[in-house]
Amino acid sequence: MKETKHISRSRAQESSAAIEKMYITMRHLFNRGFYKPMGVSGDSLRESLLALRPEIYGNIAEEKVELNGLLYVIERLPIGIEQCRFINLTSDEGYSKSHFQPIVPPKRRRNCYRIDEEQMNVEITRGRSDIYDILTHLTFIFIESHKIKNRVLIDDGGEVSRDWQKLEQAVMQTKKLTLVEKEKAISHVANILARTFEEVLDIYDSFGSETAPDRFLHVIYWLGKLAIEEIVENNKRTITFSPVLRERLGHHIHGEIWATNIKEVLKANDLLKRPIHVISANMHSVMNSIFATPLLKTKYKGKTDFFIYEELSGSGSKEIRAQVEDLALKNGMISLPDCSGTNIDVQIFDTAKIDWSKTAFSHANVGEEKPVLIVMDYAFGEQAYETIDELLKPFKKETLLNVKSVSIMGKAGILEGGKGDIMIPTAHINEGTADNYFFENELTGAMFEGNDIDIYEGAMVTVLGTSLQNRDLLKFFHESTWGVIGLEMEGSYYQKAIQSASKIRKSVPHDIKVRYAYYASDNPLETGSTLASGGLGTTGVKPTYLITIKILEQIFNIK
């Protein structure tokens, strides 16, 4: 009799299954309309996240509270959400016309409204990826809150430890804590979090602000307090999805408004028939690359172009940024701040109105037809498909757009190399599906050589969320025959929209060119180099502008 072979799964396979399970669970909970994250309905999400153990959430599966991961998440959630038992995800339902003041998280552009002491409404206008993002972050902080509860709750009757009582006293003070009071509180919190005094001290100020310097204590206190109430009083936290959000999601409502606004402006300025080049980038690199150096070269005499770009990126450079913008507006730039709910601002550049002698591209050869540049701010995950799909559709069903190229410049996680390196993708692989997109990238690694930046070429994986990646899965993608060089959230969605518009729907030219290039914001395979370890600082300035300049050189036919 043949012996049955025992088949065991690798960590990469377990991780892949956990991501797929989370994806299906989140869609199920959305369709259901509500769930209790720390109740039975949230079991599947919690189990999957703990099985996955994403790098960004550090010690999520250990007894001690994860500090860097908590900071990363708190910066992406609205201030005060840790105090709320009811979190309601809504569409854009008119709260901007009410007395409620919008709360915008520091690192995520989404409007949130504190309805009362117990409820926070979070507007979802950027598609399903926004929901996956917020649900995984909330699941993480609720898991951490129960770690705090486990350390301070002595019995089911509600008796708590002395450390917790001392923390409560510090939090209930209305005046700013003195240094002595602060360090006493940190001592008690370190015990609660199973962390050292030094570890808490190092991260303490990162949570704070000028108006709330001791916010770290408040975040820990409220997370623990609500977790204790869930056990002692059975007051479960609840996440709900508004009926309007459930009805609207997936129908490109915000994307259609956004794209129509752009086409109306093109029509009003007689630009619809001209060759169009779409660039997904930030709202400063294209404008600064064209106009900044000639304008500021006397102010920064003897300095390199990249030094000028770094200066423009500084927090104290509002005045010189305004000078560059003023010059751009006088030379054919039209600024379109978003009013559609997508949170994607747009700039339109009419090259016919540019005085090339006042630019860094004095040798530009734009030909007789004079192209138009549409620069759009970064999309978020699946929103990339919604926006580009709508933008490439004909205007009012009969006017086809002559889109010559779509260029995507973004930041991504790298799997070989470090922060600030450049990745040139040759294909996009959609994680969790069998979809993959091969394309001819107009940008090549050779174009970027000689700039003291490491360049990597190869396939890139489009992930469900950067916060859902772990080392095992990424090592598999990198070391197997997939040969993946990095991970990002939008590439395959952009390419899916471009291919369907050019090859199937024929709404844009069949030979539309594509350019993709990313600079590394983190390396999730390196300990201490994940997104939770902090931002790029000025490291990202050089690769950002280098990529932007190479894209513009191709559009302006500069050899």
VOGU-3710 file (C-alpha; in Angstrom, 3 decimals, decimal comma):
1> mketkhisrs> 0,000/0,000/0,000  1,359/3,388/-0,976  2,203/5,590/1,985  0,258/8,860/2,120  2,659/11,778/1,866  2,194/14,474/4,486  1,963/17,805/2,710  2,766/20,902/4,750  2,371/24,505/3,654  5,238/26,976/3,626
11> raqessaaie> 4,969/30,283/5,504  4,620/32,056/2,149  1,620/29,858/1,256  0,070/30,404/4,692  0,581/34,149/4,310  -0,937/34,177/0,835  -3,969/32,250/2,140  -4,293/34,698/5,073  -4,331/37,707/2,712  -6,950/36,045/0,496
21> kmyitmrhlf> -9,055/35,201/3,555  -8,823/38,820/4,788  -9,830/40,134/1,372  -12,908/37,856/1,216  -13,818/38,550/4,861  -13,650/42,328/4,433  -15,916/42,181/1,366  -18,345/39,935/3,253  -18,460/42,288/6,265  -18,983/45,262/3,935
31> nrgfykpmgv> -21,937/43,526/2,268  -23,321/42,608/5,694  -23,245/46,274/6,713  -21,733/46,093/10,211  -19,558/43,979/12,492  -17,962/43,934/15,940  -14,168/43,735/15,482  -13,522/42,056/18,844  -16,655/39,908/18,701  -17,427/36,691/16,826
41> sgdslresll> -17,900/38,561/13,524  -14,357/39,964/13,757  -12,734/36,600/14,551  -11,751/35,827/10,978  -10,064/39,206/10,401  -8,146/39,022/13,682  -7,036/35,429/13,102  -5,893/36,208/9,555  -3,935/39,294/10,642  -2,258/37,350/13,455
51> alrpeiygni> -1,466/34,480/11,061  -0,035/36,932/8,545  2,013/38,968/11,048  2,728/41,824/8,606  6,159/43,444/8,894  4,625/46,876/9,363  2,782/45,723/12,505  5,965/44,391/14,090  5,251/42,466/17,311  1,496/42,063/16,720
61> aeekvelngl> 1,614/38,358/17,677  3,602/38,935/20,894  2,438/39,926/24,369  4,159/43,331/24,334  2,467/46,249/22,604  3,915/47,207/19,193  4,981/50,888/19,293  6,271/51,696/15,783  3,301/49,956/14,186  0,930/51,839/16,472
71> lyvierlpig> 2,480/55,177/15,476  2,237/54,263/11,772  -1,464/53,434/12,142  -2,390/56,382/14,407  -0,941/58,808/11,811  -3,357/57,317/9,250  -6,474/57,440/11,424  -8,360/60,545/12,603  -7,423/62,101/15,926  -9,816/60,851/18,595
81> ieqcrfinlt> -10,792/57,575/16,919  -9,282/55,642/19,827  -12,050/57,137/22,044  -14,924/56,005/19,797  -16,970/52,839/20,249  -18,842/53,368/16,983  -16,946/53,878/13,725  -19,167/54,539/10,723  -17,674/54,332/7,204  -19,704/56,578/4,888
91> sdegyskshf> -19,669/57,934/1,372  -19,560/61,713/0,783  -22,976/62,347/2,313  -22,936/66,109/2,834  -21,173/66,458/6,191  -19,028/69,212/4,672  -22,183/71,370/4,694  -22,741/70,803/8,420  -21,267/72,338/11,594  -18,985/69,278/11,981
101> qpivppkrrr> -15,340/70,159/11,460  -13,474/67,709/9,188  -10,611/65,827/10,837  -7,959/64,836/8,290  -5,355/62,263/9,421  -1,745/63,516/8,974  -0,742/60,712/6,555  -4,046/59,861/4,775  -6,242/62,269/2,857  -9,723/61,376/4,040
111> ncyrideeqm> -12,336/63,564/5,745  -13,529/62,285/9,128  -16,175/63,754/11,424  -16,560/63,294/15,183  -20,339/63,047/15,525  -20,424/62,745/19,307  -18,349/61,341/22,176  -18,819/57,771/20,960  -18,998/58,006/17,157  -16,518/58,804/14,391
121> nveitrgrsd> -17,626/58,972/10,758  -14,937/58,268/8,135  -15,613/59,276/4,514  -14,598/56,655/1,944  -14,324/58,258/-1,492  -11,218/56,492/-2,831  -12,633/53,027/-3,468  -12,303/49,602/-1,889  -8,570/49,950/-1,150  -9,472/52,703/1,320
131> iydilthltf> -11,779/50,280/3,141  -9,164/47,493/3,231  -6,629/50,021/4,538  -8,777/51,352/7,376  -10,177/47,953/8,414  -6,714/46,385/8,749  -5,484/49,405/10,735  -8,508/49,265/13,045  -8,128/45,508/13,523  -4,497/46,081/14,510
141> ifieshkikn> -5,212/48,787/17,102  -8,079/46,761/18,591  -5,773/43,730/18,969  -3,230/46,008/20,680  -5,960/47,451/22,920  -6,741/43,978/24,234  -3,059/43,440/24,994  -3,260/46,560/27,190  -6,455/45,230/28,805  -4,789/41,878/29,532
151> rvliddggev> -1,963/43,648/31,372  -4,118/45,884/33,577  -7,419/44,075/34,233  -7,016/41,969/37,393  -10,470/40,324/37,442  -13,767/40,257/35,546  -15,288/42,606/38,105  -13,284/45,497/36,706  -10,476/45,782/39,255  -7,394/47,253/37,588
161> srdwqkleqa> -3,692/47,450/38,370  -1,965/50,340/40,162  -0,126/51,247/36,915  -3,475/51,765/35,200  -4,813/53,919/38,038  -1,705/56,138/37,860  -2,032/56,431/34,049  -5,676/57,447/34,470  -4,681/60,182/36,924  -2,118/61,574/34,435
171> vmqtkkltlv> -4,599/61,502/31,534  -7,371/63,210/33,522  -5,133/66,227/34,273  -6,245/69,262/32,284  -2,898/71,072/32,382  0,297/70,089/30,553  2,342/67,529/32,463  5,599/68,657/34,049  8,746/66,723/33,190  8,537/64,812/36,495
181> ekekaishva> 4,850/63,965/36,001  5,499/62,911/32,405  8,356/60,582/33,378  6,299/59,064/36,201  3,493/58,387/33,714  5,950/56,887/31,197  7,239/54,564/33,937  3,718/53,230/34,546  2,921/53,012/30,817  6,136/51,086/30,127
191> nilartfeev> 4,935/48,440/32,603  1,499/48,311/30,970  2,996/47,946/27,478  5,684/45,425/28,535  8,256/47,877/27,146  11,297/49,584/28,632  11,185/53,166/29,905  13,663/54,108/27,153  11,564/52,562/24,355  8,484/54,542/25,431
201> ldiydsfgse> 10,504/57,752/25,910  11,992/57,457/22,389  8,593/57,321/20,656  6,575/59,510/23,073  7,008/62,843/21,262  6,259/61,327/17,825  2,626/60,869/18,904  2,333/64,407/20,248  1,690/67,794/18,699  1,952/71,403/19,861
211> tapdrflhvi> -1,632/71,344/21,100  -1,455/67,798/22,557  2,133/67,008/23,617  1,028/64,078/25,821  -1,196/62,397/23,233  0,678/59,099/23,578  -0,732/58,630/27,093  -4,251/59,449/25,888  -4,054/56,963/22,981  -2,893/54,150/25,291
221> ywlgklaiee> -5,466/55,038/27,956  -8,474/55,140/25,630  -7,488/51,989/23,750  -7,210/50,159/27,081  -10,348/51,737/28,556  -12,612/50,653/25,669  -11,084/47,160/25,688  -11,789/46,877/29,445  -15,395/48,017/28,881  -15,789/45,368/26,171
231> ivennkrtit> -15,007/42,656/28,734  -16,469/44,082/31,974  -19,615/45,777/30,582  -19,919/43,899/27,259  -19,864/47,237/25,376  -18,443/45,988/22,079  -16,935/48,415/19,585  -18,826/48,379/16,285  -17,869/49,261/12,710  -20,727/50,056/10,337
241> fspvlrerlg> -20,916/50,805/6,596  -23,536/53,358/5,606  -26,261/52,251/3,139  -25,223/55,019/0,717  -21,581/53,832/0,746  -22,663/50,245/0,063  -24,869/51,435/-2,792  -22,264/53,708/-4,395  -19,046/51,725/-4,058  -17,684/50,247/-7,280
251> hhihgeiwat> -19,699/52,519/-9,589  -16,941/55,073/-10,287  -19,157/57,907/-9,041  -16,312/60,102/-7,743  -13,974/59,080/-10,592  -16,536/60,052/-13,217  -17,095/63,495/-11,658  -13,309/63,968/-11,423  -12,645/62,990/-15,073  -15,577/65,043/-16,419
261> nikevlkand> -14,276/68,149/-14,596  -10,898/67,735/-16,323  -12,462/67,285/-19,785  -14,727/70,316/-19,275  -11,647/72,445/-18,518  -9,840/71,013/-21,589  -12,869/71,898/-23,738  -13,175/75,399/-22,268  -9,512/76,042/-23,118  -9,764/74,442/-26,598
271> llkrpihvis> -7,342/71,650/-25,648  -9,480/68,533/-26,267  -8,154/67,867/-29,776  -4,470/68,280/-28,892  -2,057/65,391/-28,076  -2,414/64,605/-24,368  0,153/63,122/-21,990  -1,133/61,951/-18,598  1,355/61,913/-15,703  0,592/60,492/-12,267
281> anmhsvmnsi> 2,966/62,227/-9,858  2,828/64,706/-6,993  1,740/68,324/-7,349  5,196/69,861/-7,376  7,760/67,748/-9,273  6,537/68,442/-12,850  5,976/72,142/-12,195  9,329/72,548/-10,405  11,243/70,475/-12,988  10,055/72,789/-15,765
291> fatpllktky> 10,168/76,206/-14,087  12,163/76,200/-10,814  15,856/76,171/-11,769  15,905/79,111/-14,252  13,804/81,167/-11,802  15,935/80,410/-8,721  19,455/79,982/-10,167  20,548/83,473/-9,100  19,214/82,934/-5,545  21,093/79,599/-5,306
301> kgktdffiye> 24,178/80,529/-7,322  26,590/77,648/-7,864  24,159/75,092/-6,419  22,970/71,973/-8,301  19,442/71,560/-9,593  18,821/68,812/-7,026  19,896/71,157/-4,206  17,244/73,639/-5,423  14,604/70,869/-5,490  15,535/69,891/-1,914
311> elsgsgskei> 15,174/73,499/-0,805  11,746/73,692/-2,451  10,700/70,547/-0,581  11,565/72,050/2,812  8,776/72,960/5,225  9,962/76,581/5,404  9,990/77,185/1,642  6,380/78,276/1,170  7,393/81,634/-0,312  9,717/80,299/-3,044
321> raqvedlalk> 7,242/77,540/-3,911  4,636/80,251/-4,442  7,035/82,090/-6,810  7,469/78,963/-8,952  3,719/78,345/-9,005  3,064/81,955/-9,997  5,495/81,627/-12,955  3,857/78,338/-14,003  0,348/79,853/-13,900  1,566/82,652/-16,197
331> ngmislpdcs> 3,041/80,073/-18,585  0,086/77,851/-19,400  -0,513/75,917/-16,175  -4,106/75,495/-14,990  -4,571/74,339/-11,401  -7,587/72,123/-10,599  -7,919/71,472/-6,852  -10,151/68,448/-6,318  -13,861/68,998/-5,696  -15,055/65,486/-6,657
341> gtnidvqifd> -14,197/63,611/-3,462  -11,357/61,610/-5,037  -8,747/63,727/-3,199  -6,752/63,835/-6,447  -5,706/67,363/-7,451  -4,800/68,052/-11,083  -2,588/70,440/-13,054  -2,963/70,989/-16,799  0,011/72,377/-18,769  -0,621/73,904/-22,203
351> takidwskta> 2,850/73,705/-23,803  1,798/76,217/-26,479  1,827/78,914/-23,777  5,174/77,994/-22,234  8,082/80,377/-22,793  10,738/77,654/-23,121  13,575/80,120/-22,484  12,278/80,434/-18,903  12,340/76,667/-18,366  14,870/73,912/-17,716
361> fshanvgeek> 13,892/72,402/-21,111  15,076/75,121/-23,478  15,722/72,466/-26,180  12,171/71,104/-26,058  10,884/69,987/-29,459  7,107/69,807/-29,023  6,276/70,011/-32,754  3,377/71,769/-34,443  0,585/70,236/-32,371  1,938/71,356/-28,974
371> pvlivmdyaf> 1,023/68,647/-26,430  -1,005/69,084/-23,268  0,145/67,582/-19,946  -2,417/66,383/-17,409  -0,620/65,882/-14,091  -2,698/64,014/-11,502  -1,833/63,499/-7,854  -1,348/59,938/-6,566  -4,333/57,600/-6,648  -4,865/55,062/-3,860
381> geqayetide> -4,973/51,354/-4,738  -8,014/50,343/-6,807  -8,825/54,033/-7,239  -6,133/54,070/-9,952  -8,403/51,951/-12,189  -11,458/54,100/-11,486  -9,746/57,407/-12,319  -7,758/56,381/-15,414  -10,665/54,308/-16,787  -12,925/57,371/-16,563
391> llkpfkketl> -10,280/59,790/-17,846  -9,593/57,736/-20,992  -13,286/57,491/-21,922  -14,559/59,785/-24,733  -15,881/63,186/-23,712  -19,705/63,116/-23,895  -19,499/59,750/-25,706  -18,367/61,173/-29,068  -15,110/63,123/-28,595  -12,189/60,679/-28,404
401> lnvksvsimg> -9,098/61,856/-26,525  -5,760/61,759/-28,330  -3,831/60,415/-25,325  -0,281/59,715/-26,491  1,154/58,427/-23,202  0,460/57,632/-19,577  3,401/57,985/-17,184  3,319/56,739/-13,596  5,855/57,968/-11,073  5,391/56,741/-7,519
411> kagileggkg> 7,003/55,388/-4,398  7,067/51,695/-3,602  8,607/49,088/-1,346  11,827/47,566/-2,695  12,931/43,963/-2,123  16,601/44,389/-2,999  18,300/47,672/-2,235  17,334/50,525/0,055  15,431/53,777/0,460  15,806/56,165/-2,472
421> dimiptahin> 16,746/53,508/-5,080  14,832/53,432/-8,379  12,714/50,550/-9,746  11,771/50,194/-13,419  8,994/47,598/-13,800  8,701/45,309/-16,821  5,380/43,805/-15,681  2,785/44,131/-12,929  1,582/41,068/-11,023  -1,697/41,429/-9,155
431> egtadnyffe> -1,341/39,729/-5,770  -4,039/37,221/-4,843  -5,309/36,816/-8,423  -4,018/35,211/-11,610  -3,888/38,634/-13,308  -0,558/39,853/-14,628  0,216/42,630/-17,056  3,258/42,691/-19,312  4,031/45,949/-21,132  6,761/47,757/-23,041
441> neltgamfeg> 8,069/50,367/-20,611  9,403/53,450/-22,413  11,726/54,018/-19,452  14,765/51,759/-19,028  17,322/51,339/-16,281  20,126/52,546/-18,579  18,508/56,017/-18,750  19,083/56,527/-15,015  22,681/55,346/-14,732  25,463/57,678/-13,598
451> ndidiyegam> 23,418/59,485/-10,938  24,722/57,665/-7,817  21,390/55,861/-7,411  20,998/52,078/-7,659  18,587/50,974/-10,400  16,577/47,730/-10,466  14,534/46,362/-13,385  11,993/43,546/-13,235  8,422/42,610/-12,382  6,596/44,385/-9,558
461> vtvlgtslqn> 3,692/43,084/-7,499  0,556/45,170/-6,922  -0,556/44,369/-3,386  -3,900/44,648/-1,631  -2,357/46,920/0,993  1,205/47,745/2,014  0,209/47,000/5,597  -0,657/43,385/4,682  2,785/42,195/3,621  5,083/39,873/5,494
471> rdllkffhes> 8,646/38,800/4,929  7,891/35,183/3,918  5,515/36,130/1,131  7,784/38,885/-0,186  10,829/36,585/-0,105  8,873/34,070/-2,190  7,996/36,715/-4,798  11,588/37,971/-4,843  13,501/34,680/-4,821  11,222/32,513/-7,001
481> twgvigleme> 11,056/32,714/-10,799  8,673/35,670/-10,459  11,815/37,712/-9,695  9,818/40,565/-8,196  11,873/43,689/-7,409  9,291/45,671/-5,462  5,709/46,125/-4,303  3,209/48,940/-4,754  -0,577/49,371/-4,778  -1,659/50,865/-8,120
491> gsyyqkaiqs> 0,402/49,582/-11,084  -1,792/46,739/-12,309  -4,934/48,887/-11,914  -3,429/51,634/-14,094  -2,342/49,085/-16,702  -5,724/47,310/-16,722  -7,465/50,628/-17,488  -4,898/51,610/-20,164  -5,094/48,226/-21,922  -8,884/48,119/-21,981
501> askirksvph> -9,107/51,716/-23,302  -6,460/51,269/-26,023  -6,804/47,628/-27,073  -10,491/46,809/-26,543  -12,622/49,945/-26,249  -10,448/51,901/-28,751  -11,211/55,186/-26,968  -7,520/56,205/-27,065  -4,803/55,439/-29,680  -3,809/51,782/-30,004
511> dikvryayya> -0,078/52,647/-29,771  -0,358/54,615/-26,504  2,990/54,648/-24,686  3,400/53,770/-21,005  6,124/54,753/-18,568  6,452/53,362/-15,055  9,158/54,205/-12,517  9,162/54,050/-8,725  11,549/55,168/-6,017  11,950/53,096/-2,870
521> sdnpletgst> 10,278/54,361/0,296  11,162/51,288/2,339  12,512/47,746/2,250  10,062/45,439/4,065  12,621/42,595/3,953  15,078/44,583/6,093  14,518/44,922/9,831  14,198/48,611/10,679  13,515/49,648/7,066  9,741/49,163/6,848
531> lasgglgttg> 7,348/52,072/6,374  6,803/52,084/10,147  10,475/53,079/10,618  9,791/56,608/9,363  9,649/58,657/6,187  12,209/59,242/3,455  13,040/62,810/4,393  15,154/64,440/1,657  16,330/61,005/0,403  13,287/60,881/-1,882
541> vkptylitik> 13,897/64,250/-3,545  16,628/63,206/-6,011  14,906/60,040/-7,359  11,546/61,871/-7,553  12,962/64,614/-9,752  15,226/62,310/-11,733  12,219/60,184/-12,756  10,111/63,277/-13,499  12,843/64,799/-15,685  13,311/61,562/-17,693
551> ileqifnik> 9,546/61,401/-18,330  9,468/65,052/-19,466  12,541/64,623/-21,700  10,703/61,903/-23,614  7,486/63,941/-23,912  9,459/67,030/-25,023  11,581/64,940/-27,465  14,911/65,875/-25,904  17,598/63,388/-26,907
//
